[in-house]
Amino acid sequence: MTYRVVFSGGAAAQYHDLPVIAQDLVVARAVELAEEPWDATSSRRGDDSNLREAIFGNGLGLIGFHVNGDDQSVRISNIVWTG
């Protein structure tokens, strides 16, 4: 099953501020998350195991997202790039 990936408004703005190489890496990681969203680490924020985090770019970036199994979506809410 493939999940639909959606960027929240804040994450979309963060994405557009990234260097091109980081944008490519985010897209590649988002494709992986669409296939295997549960492979990412739980963010341990409260009791919601649907809040997850995924590392990308050889550890230089972090994507925060929420998995919704009901509508089969991954909503990216935050992107951090340190590279």
Buried (B, 14 or more C-beta within 10 A) or exposed (E): EEBEBBBBEEBEEBBEEBEEEBBEBBEEBBEEBBEEBEEBEEBEEEEEEBBBBBEBBEEBBBBBBBBBEEEEBBBBBBBEBEE
